[in-house]
Amino acid sequence: MLRAKGSTLRRLRLAGALLLASCGGGEVSEVGYTPPPPFVPSPLEDLAAHVDPMIGTAGQGNVIPGVLVPHGMLRVSPNTLNEGASIDPYRYEADRIAGFTHTNLEGPGGSGNGYSQILLMPGAGAFDPENSSSAFSHDREQAEPGYYRVHLDDARVDVELAAGARAAIHRYTFDEAGPAHLLFDVGHSQGRSLAGDVRVVGDDVVEGHGQYDVHPVVSFVLRRAGSTAISDVYFYAKLSQPFTRFGTLSDGVVSEGSRETQGAKSGAYVELDVEAGAALELRIGISLISTRQARANLEADVGDASFEELRASTRQLWNEKLNRIRIDADDDVTTMFYTALYHSMFQPANYTEANGRAVVSASGEHREIDLGGRPFYTDDWCMWDTYRTLHPLGTLIEPEIRSDVVRSMLLIYEEGGWLPKCSWNATGYSRVMTGNDAIPIIVDAWQKGLRDFDADVAMDAMRKASFEDVPENIEGLCGYFGLGVPPEYLELGFVGDECDTTQAASMTLEYAYQDSLVGDMAADLGMSELADEMHARGGWYRNQFDTESGFMRPRLRDGSWKTPFDPASNDDFNGFVEANAWIFTFFVPQDVPGLIELLGGRDAFVTRLDEFFDGGFFDVSNEPSFHIPWLYALAGEGDRGSARILATLADSFDTGPGGLPGNDDSGATSAWYVLAAMGIYPVDAGVPDYTLSTPLVRRAEIELNPAYYSGGSIVIERSGAAADARIADVRLNDAPLGRVTITHAELVQGATLSWGM
């Protein structure tokens, strides 16, 4: 077995983490849960004014322009009328809105799966099931943190939305006096509706429930193993004005005067008379437990608050988060930066209900668990994306939630027997993407001193994922449907192409990286034998390297190389997940010195990087490329890397609706922008240090939460033009830094990084 040559260096880099053990850690309390003290930066500026939620709504960004609180369970957003299978509820290119849904993901990829459930749609006149969507224009649309408004042209109504954590207020203002209607559709979903029920209660309440398959492909393949993707969502809605007529729908059939119906395509409608210009309000709560709990969530989150009060309070919450980083930059950069920071705090979502309980369904059954009010975070769809950027950024700006994020993963492990790959609010495991991507998130929190979770359970969970796999794994698709590591990885030191012809080579590289992190935490806990074994496995990336071609390359179980081989091929069966050999050859974050040696030494490595970028292989729209520009710095050519990063920030991002390159992937791409713009990047996510590049912003100040970090703030400042700044001139607290990395401990003890000329 091969030992990673960078492991000794790696342990030295981890030494700084020991300084943080008392900052935010400690053992799990055996007493009742006490929420962390509130942290409100000062001064509190209206930085929400710089956020444009429409950025990323066009193209492949897949972001939602609707409203939510930071990490909110409810995300109420417009759903456009889209053709074909989709995962994004809103497309800027569309010209009709189908309604407004209350559960939505942020920036995911794929199609034919997802949320977007519990749809409401107002309209003028009597209800007509054949004409329930409406044309709209972006000229009469407005989106900002905590508020969304659009005029529905055919429906002749102005719609405004405001939201709390689990409840929202809709405000409808109709153009003309006369009859109007409101549709409640529980059959709408980006996945597949399985069942539902709706009840019209009295003359001002509608309540109900929908059951959905949020990933039909996963359910179909794994149904025999009892691992499906079923989600139950309940709602309770109350109008400010009594309705006079009502009815229900079932599979498109309208039953006038009916108060209750059931079925996969269920719905209800109410009709009432409105005055022109008068506001009709609808208050709605959602829950994963019951309609009764949905009502309780509504009362707890909204209560008697007015629409404007709810709008203002949500904007206040966003400003408290956004003010954790204050920057000085050009206007477009400022807009892009704060919009990206905003998007980075959608997920994971806190699914704790107002009664302090949460539904955890990893076992395959919906289980309601009393958490004593402690947050339960899920919907991190997908951690293969977010572990690289979103979670490391979170350790700096939201340390108070990190331990609970890890606790939530461990709760899923205890309930279902495995760490999640891409957590969701559905039964079973998502089986989306590859690797054991909870590992870097857990180790990253641990190494940065955010340790309010059970380390023994964490090690048990990571060790199981590193040595076992689920019995229902599928030959040819083992990367997607496994939840640990396939046996052949342990036997051969690599994953054979037969196991998963779409991504086996990249699986080896991802497992080796994650193995090294397990070794790091094992070493920290005194588990020397396990640490040595896992650090040795961290060097198995070499087993995937073909010395003849000079690339990481798929190989068969008998050890031979798969042919034909084209390192530039993006074919689905090229052995690399969502990338190619050019990209994944650079994926050895745990041992960059070893990779440099493998590729012929420093000069050859830098030449290879130049060929990579000049050949157009860098893809900032997808996560496997994210870290590669900073490899220049680790090879002694940081200024060349900075030039690449600054060019990418300028060329691949903008403030238009199509301003994100590719899917935002739960905020992973947005978090990349934030980190790159500040010039600090976690090449080896899970190790507490950052590699430097020239900051795009002239100044950034990260105000640290004093309950976790004692340093006050981190200041990054640059004099002169970014193009003229040099890494060699960087000073830490006015002393020459003399290196291209900085530790997390150095930053959070209070640091000023100055970029001179």
Secondary structure, DSSP 8 states (H G I E B T S, - for coil): ----TTHHHHHHHHGGGGGGTTTS-----SS----------SS---GGGG--TTTTSSTT-----SB--TT-S--BEEEE---SS-S-S--TT--EEEEEESB--SS---SS----BSEEEEEESS--TTS--EEEEEEEEEEETTEEEEEETTTTEEEEEEE-SSEEEEEEEESSSEEEEEEEESS--SSEEEEEEEEEETTTEEEEEEEEES-HHHHHHHGGGT---EEEEEEEEEESS--SEEEEEETTEEEET--EEESTTEEEEEEEEE-TT-EEEEEEEEESS-HHHHHHHHHHHTTT--HHHHHHHHHHHHHHHHTTEEEE--HHHHHHHHHHHHHTTS-SEE---TTSEEEE-TTSS-EEEE-TT---EE--TTHHHHTTTHHHHHHHH-HHHHHHHHHHHHHHHHHHSS--SS--SSSS----SSS-THHHHHHHHHHTT---S-HHHHHHHHHHHHH---TT--TBBHHHH-SS--HHHHHHSS--TTTBTTTHHHHHHHHHHHHHHHHHHHHHTT-HHHHHHHHHHTTGGGGGEETTTTEE--B-TTS-B-SS--TT---TTSSSTTS-HHHHTT--GGGHHHHHHHTTSHHHHHHHHHHHHHTT---TTSGGGTTGGGHHHHTT-HHHHHHHHHHHHHHH--SSTT-SSS--TTTHHHHHHHHHHHTEE-TTTTSSEEEE---SSSEEEEE--TTT-SS-EEEEEE-S-GGG--GGGEEETTEE--SSEEEHHHHHT-EEEEE--
